[in-house]
Amino acid sequence: MQEIDLQKRAYRHWTTLEDKKLMDLRKQGVKFRDIARQLNRTPISVEKRFRKIEKTKFNEE
């Protein structure tokens, strides 16, 4: 059981394609939990990634 928990919590780096899909889906108004299902990630990780991208984009302008 503990081994399963460790695998579930392992961090996977975000790909450029995942970032693009995340941003495209959010523009369409899709909720974080639905995006998470599509990307096989947790809703909280999707939301955190979205906020990080938005912050970075804002700082570049």
Legacy VTK file of the C-alpha trace (Angstrom):
# vtk DataFile Version 3.0
C-alpha trace
ASCII
DATASET POLYDATA
POINTS 61 float
0.000 0.000 0.000
2.768 2.440 0.880
4.473 1.780 -2.472
1.301 2.797 -4.315
1.122 6.044 -2.337
4.717 6.874 -3.270
4.051 6.276 -6.951
0.938 8.421 -6.802
2.877 11.312 -5.270
5.834 11.170 -7.654
6.333 14.447 -9.476
6.122 14.485 -13.249
7.475 17.461 -15.114
5.014 19.368 -17.259
5.518 19.184 -21.009
4.998 22.056 -23.405
2.040 20.197 -24.915
0.427 19.791 -21.480
0.919 23.502 -20.780
-0.695 24.408 -24.102
-3.627 22.074 -23.527
-4.105 23.456 -20.015
-4.162 27.054 -21.235
-6.428 26.254 -24.208
-8.936 24.413 -22.021
-8.981 27.215 -19.434
-9.677 29.752 -22.192
-12.702 27.613 -23.070
-13.877 27.777 -19.446
-13.126 24.153 -18.547
-12.788 23.587 -14.782
-9.491 22.539 -13.205
-10.884 19.171 -12.109
-11.959 18.347 -15.661
-8.600 19.402 -17.072
-6.915 17.271 -14.398
-8.814 14.202 -15.582
-7.749 14.817 -19.174
-4.102 15.334 -18.232
-4.031 12.561 -15.618
-2.979 14.996 -12.888
-4.505 16.269 -9.667
-6.770 19.320 -9.773
-4.491 21.182 -7.369
-1.405 20.569 -9.525
-3.306 21.799 -12.584
-4.414 24.937 -10.778
-0.902 25.618 -9.457
0.586 25.175 -12.915
-2.016 27.497 -14.422
-1.276 30.199 -11.832
2.466 29.833 -12.425
2.075 30.221 -16.189
-0.227 33.217 -15.749
2.213 34.854 -13.333
5.127 34.285 -15.696
3.146 35.616 -18.660
2.135 38.691 -16.671
5.724 39.390 -15.609
6.968 39.209 -19.214
4.625 41.957 -20.428
LINES 1 62
61 0 1 2 3 4 5 6 7 8 9 10 11 12 13 14 15 16 17 18 19 20 21 22 23 24 25 26 27 28 29 30 31 32 33 34 35 36 37 38 39 40 41 42 43 44 45 46 47 48 49 50 51 52 53 54 55 56 57 58 59 60
